[in-house]
Amino acid sequence: MAFARPLAAALFVGRCSALAVQDPEHDDFGRRIQRGVVGATADHDPMSLQRGQVFSNATLEDMGAVNTEHLLEAKLRLQVGDCLKNGDVSDHGHASGAANPEVFNRPWTHDMHMIQDSEEWGKKPPYDEAKADQKVKVAFLMFANDHIDNEDTWAYWLEQASAADLEFSVYVHAYGLPPRGNSTWKSPSFAPYLFQQQVRTTWCQMWEAQMLLLEKAVSDSTITHFLMVSSDSVPVKPMKYIYSELSSRPRSKFCADDYWRKPWPRAETWSVLRRGDAEFFVENKKFGHSHFRRDCEEETGWYFPLKARWGNYGQEAAVDKECIMFTNWKDGEKACKEEWSKNADKCNCPQLRSAATESTPAGFKHPVIYHKVPAAAFDELVRSSFWFARKLSDGALDSSLKDMLHENYTKQKPNVTKHRRWRIFR
């Protein structure tokens, strides 16, 4: 056994170095593993709360996550390599839309059946929905490093909701702060919402942080829905509109990817849980901790477990396959997210997706990053079907554009006069 670890490490480094050669943007990937260095790369998400960032005061637990992250990254690179081959149709297809429709008809795996057939999860009856006459109240669970991008837009949005007499809660998990990080909080208007307790989060490993905030929020019996958002997103609908939608369609909502089958179907992190589903996760946390944290755990740990119960209990446990967050996984040569790439086309956003908009193309680890969103492009997002949009760098929105969040423009007539439109921008 003494030689097993060095041999495995050598094989792993060699494998990752070969992968790095295939990707010029990551030609130092193998060297960084050999040195034990974890840092930002071109494909690392700038929202660095869970992106493998190791601080000077990193714990042994943090350092132990290094190998886990790079093993996962190597695995994903192999899958993306298949995905990007011209003419190849892999399990998850290519962003061009050349996915294999037969994937939906493939037999369930042993692990998938285990979740559905388990007495501890799949066969437990659903929890009750909120009472029919209960007013919608949302807990916004936000995940950040040490600040909220475009803070003034968020602050204005919350102020408008308060002015409309809407009740809500906000919980922020900030991984960049002590004791795990060494930064200070830089968004003063969100300081009251910071949750003091922390758990370790790295790239594709934030299920525990989500559960931490969910447990706290569920303790408030007046909350009917729990909505997960990132600190690099912005709202593009008034909260009043979102409450109206949840009142008429109260189910949990996931941006699902049923093509993905490794280890089972996944969904984007940014989702909505109705109270009954949230309580079910909290009260069965031990089972979830042991069985749901697979691969990119925030993508595999929520949707499929509920989908498995949906198969047992029908409409009583159904969820909505709906993307509330605009994320552009399509515009980039290395983009490879079959189902999620469709969201780019669901938004009638020619200005946003034009060359005139300052952005970084999508890769296999991050969607398009928008660095400057002009008024016409933000107007397209506001008129889309989405509730939020990401990834917008800090300062990507001019502060004056927040005034556009007063109304729900999706239902406006298209022939709005030019004079009235410019009133919106004031």
Buried (B, 14 or more C-beta within 10 A) or exposed (E): EEEEEEEEEEEBBEBBBEBBEEBEEBEBBBEBBBEEEBEEBEBBBBBBBBBBBBBEEBEEEBEEBBEBBBEBBBEBBEBBBBBBEEEEBBBBBBBEEBBBEEBEEEEBEEEBEBBBEBEEBBEBEBBEBBEEEBEBBBBBBBBBBBBBBBBBBBBBBBEBBEEEEBEBBBBBBBBBBEEBBEBEBBBEBBEEBBBEEBBBBBBBBBBBBBBBBBBBBBEEEEBBBBBBBBBBBBBBBBBBBBBBBBEEEBBBBBBBBBBBBBBBBBBBBBBBBBBBBBBBBBEBBEBBBEBBBBBBBBBBBBBBBBBBBBEBBEEEBBBBBBBBBBBBBBBBEBBBBBBBBBBBEEBEBEBBBEEEBEBBBBBBBBBBBBBBBBBBBBBBBBBBBBBBBBBBBBEBBBEEBBBBBEBBBEEEEEEEEEEEEEEBEE
